[in-house]
Amino acid sequence: MIYNFNLGIGWASSGVEYAQAYRAGVLRRIGQKAKFIFTDMFPRDNIQHMTENIGFLDSEVIWLYTFFTDIRIAPVTYTLGQLESTFRNRNYTFTREGRKARYDFLAGNMYYTVYLVDEESDRVHRVEMVSNGCLIRKDYFTYCRIYTEYYAPLDNQAHLYQRRFFHQDGTVAYEEIIDNETVTYQFPDRFIGSKEELVGYLVSCLKLTSEDVVIIDRTTKTGQAILQNVGQAKVLIPIHADHFSEGGTDEANILWNNYYEYSFAQHKRVSAYITSTDAQKELLKEQFQKYFGVCPQVVTIPVGSLDELKYPEGKRKPHSLITASRLAAEKHVDWILEAVVEARKTVGDITLDIYGKGEQEKSLKGLISQWGCGDYVRLMGQQNLTEVYKNYEAYLSGSTSEGFGLTLMEAVGSGLPVIGFDVRYGNPNFIDEGQNGYRIPVHDKMEQKERIQALARCIVRLFTEADMEAFHQHSYEKAKAYLTAEVEIKWMDLLNK
């Protein structure tokens, strides 16, 4: 069995989660059984809805907190009717607005606020219970109650002090005791003193052997607990980002990315490190030799793959641009937006569609309104883009750090030229300067305005000077190395060593 460890997942997931979802598909196709273990708490959503959304099968997912119960990963099916059956003839009034409902009980000065899965159904995700104006309890459901949180007033706020996790029959599996940042766990047969120790206990319960593989996608606060309990299992560490800080590195010392520092220090226990590009592999090997005097195994396996190249059914929309990412500050979608506004002064019919969700969505809407570009710049939300890229002429990236770039891969797989900054590692991997796009040189002291102007100049250059048909064909040629069949071979080679 292959066990993949991560922290969280969301509706606007990062590249790590998408990389895992791609990997899940590859492992299925090559006949390797795999589990994906998530260790974060998910109080606002049922984990199954998010893992299914990104492409995991329920049978592949393990959640740390239900691992110690007999409750399986499943969508929410618990209903308002089932909740009402627990009221025991208490009189109440019921109101509902969208995804939120409320029960006011006529005796006892108590009400329940119910959070539903969507605005149409009666499926209950959680219930918050308020007594005498104070939150006292929250119940969480899938097909049954999975856990309960208990609260008490403290400093005029609701203070969470306990979680109780259940089996399907309602009996208690274990309890979590919470004292601010300190958490402990009480099981029928043992006491566990921290969340890290709980993760270690999960790993020990897997009873791993030399036939098993452990892939740790995020080691933050869990890496040590995992490695201490893996036994003879093979350990693989994928590198999802730039692995060191250039500014903090000199001839004598290297400043590793803190997400990978622990796993690099444990190189004797790691069977292989996995990079997404050959450039990062070679650099990492050089740095291990230079700073540690060791030569661990480092292999290149793309974090994603393309089932097939995508060709447009008709003509691409002229001068149409696409970008796709989490709408996060580090993706610099605002730079892209401003660059398009500037480029349109020269090429008057440029359009830009922005795909993705994230915390920058509101500010981007404000910029679109401020610049009056809503007729040619659109926020498209989160969508499956498999059949979407091929309708555009080119792809824009504003990121200044890209370990691989799944959207870059998908873009060239649909024949799109790419414009982006000349930063490690994804952009040089997918953009051949002047052949299928442009890489913009940058340096630390380069002002934001300079970067935006450089993006705008490259957009204009692409649409006024480039042989677009030749650029499209070059992207298709580069994409062939990322076809699923090629990536499957790489995984089989690594797992069979």
Secondary structure, 3 states (H helix, E strand, C coil): CEEEEECCCCCCCCHHHHHHHHHHHHHHHCCCCEEEEECCCCCCCCHHHHHHHHCCCHHHEEEHHHHCCCCCCCCCCCEHHHHHCCCCCCCEEEEEECCEEEEEECCCCEEEEEEECCCCCCEEEEEEEEECCEEEEEEEECCCEEEEEEEEEECCEEEEEEEEEECCCCCEEEEEEEECCEEEEECCCCEECCHHHHHHHHHHHCCCCCCCEEEECCCCCCHHHHHCCCCCCEEEEECCCCCEECCCCCCCCCEECCCCHHHHHCCCCCCEEEECCHHHHHHHHHHHHHHHCCCCCEEECCCCCECCCCCCCCCCCCCEEEEECCCCHHHCHHHHHHHHHHHCCCCCCCEEEEECCCCCHHHHHHHHHHHCCCCCEEEEECCCCCCCHHHCCEEECCCCCECCCHHHHHHHHCCCCEEEECCCEHHHHHCCCCCCEEEECCCCCCCHHHHHHHHHHHHHHHHHHCCHHHHHHHHHHHHHHHEHHHHHHHHHHHHCC
